[in-house]
């Protein structure tokens, strides 16, 4: 029921107003006084009968307690009727959450500014009394929460672009979690080039369904031109860089690395590879032509310095498969010796393969073991048919107990030299009795070790390679040279090139807190978040980090979301709210009751 601007939720509750009748009767029914004629008062007594109605009203006006009690009854009687008033309420003005995109594409030039600079200006124009800022990056983060406009502006001024992707929808979901049951507006300022997570349009629909006000401000304007690096494959010998032309017309660019330059003509929306020999240490690639996104015009590679590895192969029957596998690395210097003659020299690795035990001079194995223990060298013993009859003098740090047949090789403890390697089946193999300190890398059958690693005092390594070449097909496998290449790198402590090149948006966990010099500054941490492209220096190596994100480099989005900053007007969003009076009436009744008691106390009735 509506009584003008007042809404009565339960009209039946108005019946409680009937309590006013007993109150009025109580004050009107008084004992009749005995009339006595007093000459000096007769004039006033006669005048009192002139207007009965006036006398009746004075009863209400002059008796303060009656007015107070009348108000209490009115307040209490109206409460069950559930009175309420309808008002227009602004649901967007109290809290504002700014979701600002700081991904790589926000470095795109827009006239004399960048998209991020335009976004910061638009965000400043959207502030209210209570503000929060969420930065949309690969991992959305809260920059400031529930702050006034002055503090929020200070935070906005310090936002810098990253070289990573953006999860705008995920940042919007986080904004919804910050608002929760509170009223407010979520303002998303971006070019809406998202590289993962929830789509912004989906996140907006979900938030609006929860009653949140969401406004999109798009700072990406005009047709932009860009050619950039989108991928980089770095291995020990060669590096392939992929360059994409994002324009609608053919483009010719110059790619430069060290003192090398090459022109690439790339079709519209096409990709061209650029291959060059992997350079040691750190190398910088550049696209010399300027465009609207400088962030993807530069890339870096990092590779270990090529140090010559000297290998001595002791064999009476040289294997062409093994020799070719060892020579696959350009930094390997291979020397082959046939017993009894053993070449002298400072060798990093000694491999014993297919030897005639009667031709090996006494003390040869002992001398090799001393070099391993004293100088931190590596000795690798390859299994051969008569290995059970050979005393390797400690170069095999466990016992060979017999033979087995038909077993599949399984990697027990993965290492860099067994990664993605398929060894296959062994027709025959040696059973083993491992000793403490020997790590079984690969096993077969009843836990017989096929490949083991043992580290001796002084840092040297003893390797057992229990795959006899004669009766197996592993030597024909494409994995065979890869295995030996990675094994030599492992025993000579060469850095793995795959662990030196990363993309932005990834994270590297270290064993302990380590000093890291990054493009953003110096810190000591065990967790490196690669949010800026460039070189990250660790005590033992340098890491190259690159954008290489095709979606971020495509700076002309396929669909336009939201309006430009000039077209957006953040007008109040109002809705009709019903404000109940029950609590107010109860509080008013209690206050009036307190006033009544105070009045009675002052008057002296209690």
N, C-alpha and C positions, 0 to 999 in steps of 0.2 A: 504494500500500500504506500502510495506517495502522498506526502503532504508538502507540496511545493518542492523545495530542494532537499527535503528530509524524506528518507525512506524508512518505513516501519517494517521490519522483518517479520514480526509476530504481532499482528493487530490484537489478538486475544489478550496479549499482555497489558493492553490499555485498561483492562478491567480493574487492575490494581489501583487506578486513580480514584476509584470509589472510596478508598481509605480516607480521602479528604473530607467526606461527609461526616464521619464520627468526630474528626478534629473540629470542624466548624460547630457541630452540636455541643461538643464539650465546652467550647468557649462561650456559646450563647446561653446555655442553661446555667444560671447563677441563682443563688438563694435571694428571694425578694426581701429587700430591707423594709423595716417598720418605719412608716411615715410619721414624722413629727413636724409640727408647724413651728418654724422658727422665723419670726418676722424678718430678721435681717437677711434670711435666705430665700424668702418667698419669690422674690423677683427672678432669681436664678432657676428655681424649680419650675416656675411657670414657663420660662423660656425654653426649658429642656424638652418640652413636649411639642415644640413647634415643628420639628422636622425629624420624624422617626427614622427615615432613611439615612440621614446624616449621622444619627446616633449609631445606627447599625454598622456603618462603614468605619466609624471611629474605633470600633471594637478590634477591627483588623489592623488599622494603622498604628494605633497607640500601643498595642500589645506586641512587643518585640519577639517574645518567645513564640507567639502563635505564628508569626511570619517565618521564623527560623524552622519551626517544626513542619510548617507547610512546605518549605523548600526541600527538607529532608525526605518527606513523603513523596513529593513530586520526583525527586531524583531516583529514589528506590523503586517507585511504581513504574517509571518509564523504562527501567533496565530490562525487565522481562519482555518488553515490546521490541527489543533489539533495534533501536533507532540507529540510523546511519546517514551520512551525507555523502554525495557523489562529487568528486573533484577531479580535475584534469591533472595527471601526474606525469612529470618528465622522467622517463626511465633511463635516459642516456647521459644525464649531465653529472651524476655524482662520481662515477669512477670511469676512467679511461685507460685502456691497455693498448699500447702501441706495439704492434708487431712490425719490426723493420727488417727488411732484407739486407744482409751484408755479405752476400755471396759474390763469387767472382764476376758474374755478369753485371753486377751493380757498379763495376768500374767502367762500364761503357760510357763513352763521351756523349753528352747531350749539350751541344753548343759549347759554351765556355765552362760548363760544369760537368759533373758526372751524375749518374743516376742516384748514387748514394747521397751526394750533396743535395740533390733535389728532394730526396726522400726525407732527409733530416729537416729541411725547411718545412716540408708538409707536415711532419710529425709535430714540430713546434707549434704550428697553427691549430693543432687538434687537441691540445692539452686542456684539462679541466682542473678541478680542485684536488683530486686524488688520482695519481698517475702511476702506471707501471710500464716498463719497457722490456720487451722480449726480442732478442736478436735471432733472426732466422738464419741459421747456418746449417752445416751438415748435422750438427747436434744443437738444437735450439737451447738457448740459455737466457736466464733472467738477468738483466743488467741493473735494474732498480725496481723496487716494489713499494707501492702505496706512498709516493712522495709528492711534494708540492711541485708547482710548475717550475720554480727556480732551480731546484735540485735536478729535476728531470731534464731541463735544458742543458745543464752542465754535463750530464751523462751522455746526452745525444751528441754534444759537441766532440766527445772523445771516441765515438764509434768509428772504427776504421774497417775498410773492406777486407775480407779474407780471400783466399784463392781456392776455396772449396765450393762444393755444391750447396744447394739450399733445400730444406724440407719445410716449406712454408705452411703446408697443411698441419704438420706436426706442431709447429710453433703456435698455430691457431688453437689447436686442441689444448696445449699448455695454457694459453690465455683463458680458455674456458674454465680450466681447473683453478686458475687464480681467482676468477670472478665467483665461481661456485654459485651460491644463492644470492650474491650481491647483485644490485642493478648496475648497469654501466654499458659502455660502448667499447667494442673492439675495432680498432682502426689498423688495417693492414696496408703498409706502404711498401711497394715492391714493383718489379717489372714482371712478376708472376711467371718467371722461368724456373720451374721446380724440377729437381733432379731425383726426387724420391719421396717416399712417405705418402701421406694422405693428400689427395688432390685438394687445392684450395676451395674449389666450388663445392666439393662434398663436405669439407669441414665447415664452410659457411652455412650450408643447409642444416647440418646437425646443430650448430650453435643457435641458429634462428629458431629451430624447433624447440630449443630449451629456453626461449624467450630472450635471447641476447641480441643486441643491436650490433650488426657487423657492417663495416664500411670498407670498401676496397678503393685505394688510391694508386693508380698505375702511373709510374714515372718513366715508363718506356715509350718513347715517342719517335715517330719518323722511321724511315728506312735506313738501316745501318749496314756497313760493309765490314766484313771480317774474313781473314784467312789465318788459321792458327794450327798449332800442333794438337792432335787429338789422341795420339798413342805413341809409345816408345818401347821398343823391344831391345833390351841391352843384354848381350852375352859376352863371353870372354874374348871372342874374336871380332864380332861385327855388331853394329848397332843399326837398327832400322827405325827411322822417324817417319811418322805418317802426318801429312799436312792436308787439311781440308779447306776447300774454297766454299764458304757459306753464301756466296753471292749468287745472283741470278744470271751472271755473265762470266765468261772465262776470265781468269786472272793469271798473271805472270809475276812470280815472286822470286826473290833470291834468298837461299838458305845458306847460312854461314856457320862453320864450326872450325875453331882454331884458325888456321890460315887457308882453309878450304872454302870455296864458294861454288854454288851451283844454282842455276836458274831452273825453276819448275814452272811449267805451263799447266794449269789445272782447269779442267772443265767446270762449268757451273754445277755446284753441289757435288763436285767430284773430289776424290782423294788420290794423292800421289805419294809413293814412298821415297825416302831418301836414305840410302845405305852408305855407311862409312865405317872404317876400321875403328873399333873401340879404343878410345884413348885412355891411357892410364891416369889415375888420380881423377881430378874434376875437369869436365869439359862443358862448355856453354854453346848451345845452339841458338841461332837467332834468325828470325824472318826480318830482313832489313827494312821492308816497306812498312809504313805506318798505316794503321786502320783504326776503327772505332773501339777496339778492345785490345789494349796492349798486353793484358795478362797472359794470353796464350801465344804471344809472339816469341817467347823465350822458354827454353827448356835446358835442363842440366843432366849430365850423366856422371856417375861416380864408379870407378873401377879400381881394383887393387893394382898397385904398381907391379909390373911384370919383372919378377926377380928370377934369374936363371935357376932351374932345378937340375942338379946333377944326379943322374941315376946310373948305378952300376948293375948290369944284369949278368949274373953268374950262371952259365948254362953250357952243357956239352952238346945240346941239341936245340939250337935257337928256334923259337916259335915265331913265324912271320905274323901270326895274329897278335901275339903279345907285343912284339916290336912295333908294329903299326899302331896299336892302341896307345903305346907310350909316346910315340912320336907325334900323336895328334895335336898335342899342345905345343905351341910355337916356342915356349920358353923352356922346353925340356932338352937337356944335353945328355944323350944316351950313350953309354959305353958298354960294350958287350965283351965279356971275358970268358974264355973256355978253360976250366981247370985242366991241369994244375996251375996254369999261369993266371994270376989274379992281378988286375991293374991296380996300381997304387994311385991314391988321390983322395981329396976331401969330397966324399960323396954324401949327398943328402939322404938318398934312399938306396938300399942294397936289396935286390930281388934274387932269390935262389929258386931256379926253375929247371927241371929236367937235367939234373946233374948226375954224373957217373960217380957213385960214392967212392970208388977205388981211385979216382983221379984227383979227388979233393985232398989236399995236403993237410996233415995234422996241424991243428992250431988255427986253421982258416976260420972256422965257425967261432972259436974263442975270440979271435981278433975282432970279428964283426960285432960280437956281443959287447966287447969292451968299448967300441966306438959308440954303440947305442947307449950304453950306460954313462959314458963319460961326456959325450958331445951332444946328446939329445937327438941322435940320428934315428932312422927308421930301418928296420929289417923286415922284409916280407918273404915268407916261405910259402911257395906254391906246392900243393900236393902233387905227388907223382906215384906211379904204380908201386914202387918199392919204398915208400916213405916209412913203412913199419920197420924196415931194416936199417934206416939211417939214424945215427945219433947226431941230432942238430945242436947238441951242447948248450941247451937252454934257449935257443932261438925259437923253439916251440915250447912255451912255458906250461905245458900240461902233457898228459899221456895219451898216446894213440893206442887204443885197446884192441882194435880188431877192424873188421869190415862189415858193411851192410849193403843191401841191395834195394833198388827201386824205391827211392824216396823223393818227395817234393820239398823243395827248399822254401822255407818260410822265414820272413824277416822277424826276428824276435825283438831287437832293439833298433828302431829306425835311426839311420844316420844320413848325412848329406850324400854319401856315396852309395846308399841303397834306395834313395828316394826315387819312386816311380820305376824301379828296376824289377823286371820279371826274370828270375833265374831258371825257372822250369824244373825238369826232373833229372835226378841223378841215377844212372844205372848201378853204379857202385860208389861207395864212400867209406871214409874211415870213421869208426866210432871213437868217442873221446871221453876222457875223464878230466873234466875241467877243475882247475885249482882256483882258490880265492884270488881276486884281482883281475881275472880274465873275463872280459865281457863277451858273451855270445851274441854277435850281431845277427847271424842267420843260422838256423838249425834245420835238421832233417831227421826223419825217423823218430827214434826214441831219444829225443833231445840231444842228438849228437851235433856238436858245433861244426859248422861248415866254414863260417867266417868269424874270426875273433879279433879282439883288440885288447892289448895289455900295455899299460904304461909302466915303465920301469923308473927307478930313482934316477933323477937327472933329467926327466922329461922325455926320454926316448920312447919309441913305440915298437912293439913286436906284433906283427900281423900274421895270422894264419889264414891262407886262402885254400880251402879244401875242395876245390872243384877241379878234378884232374882234366886236363885238356883233351886227352886222347879219346875218352869214351863219352864225351858230352857234346851237345850242340850249342852250348852257350857262346862258344867262340864265334859262331856264325850269326849270332843275334846282334841287332843294332844297339842293344843295351851294353854289349861287351866293351866297346871303346869308351862309352860314357862312364861305365863303372870304374875303369882304370883311371880315366881322366879325373873324376871326382875323388877317387881314393888318393891319388898323388897330391891333389890340392889339400885334402884333409890332413895327411900326415906331415905336410910341409907348412901347415897353418896358414894357408892362403885364404883370404877373405872370400866368402861366397858373394858373387856379384849380385845375385838376386836379393840379398839382404842389405844392399847398399843403394837401391833405387826404389822409390815409393811414389804413390799418388797422394795428393792432398785429400783430406777427409778420413785418412786412416790413422791408426794409433800403433805405436811400438812400445811394448813392455820390456823393461830392462830388469836384470837380476837384482840390482840395488840402485840406490840414489847415485846419479852420475851427473857430472857437470856437462851441460849441453849448451852450445852456442848456436842459436837459431836466428833466422831473419828478424824475429821479434825481440831478441835480447838474450841474455845469459841467465840460466837457471840451473838448479840442481834437483833432479827428479828421477823417478824410475818409470815414468809414463810420459811419452812424447806424443802430443797430438799435432799432427801435421796439418795446420790450417793455413800456412803460408808457403808459397813455392820458394825454393832456394836451396841453400846448402846448410845442413845441420851438422855441426862438428862435435864428435865424441872423442874421448881420449885415444881410442884405438882405430877410429875410422871416420870418414866423412860420408854423409848420406845426402843423396840428391832427391829432392821432392818436387814434383811437377803437377800442374793442374790437370791436363790430359782428360778433360771432361767435355765430350762432344755436345751434351745438352746445354751446359753452361756457355759454351762458345757460340751456340746458335742464338744470337742476341736479338733475332726478330721472331718473337713468339707467334705461334700459329693462330691463337685466338686472344682477343683482348678482353681482359677482365677489369672491371672497375672503370673509373673516370680519371682524367688527368687532374693534377692538383688545382688547376685554375677553375675546373668545372665542378669540383666537389664543394658542397655547402653542408656543413654539419649542423643541420637544424635540429631542434629538440624533437624527440620522439615521445609523444604523449599518449597516454591511455587512461580511460575512465576508471578511477579507483573508488571503491566504497570504503569509507572510513567509519568503523563502528564507534558508538558512543558509550557502550556498556561500562568499560573501564573508567572512562572519564566521569560518568555519572556516579559510579560507586566511590571514586576518589572525592568527588564534590560532596557527596553525602557525608563521608567521614570528616571532611574539613568543616562542613557546616555544623556537624554534631560537636566537634571540638570547640567551635565558637560558642555554641549554646552552653556547653558545660562551663566554659570560661566566663560567660556572661552571668550565669547563675551563681558561680563562685564569687564574682565581684559584687553581685547584688546582695550576697549574704544569705541566700536560701540554703546553702550547704556549707 
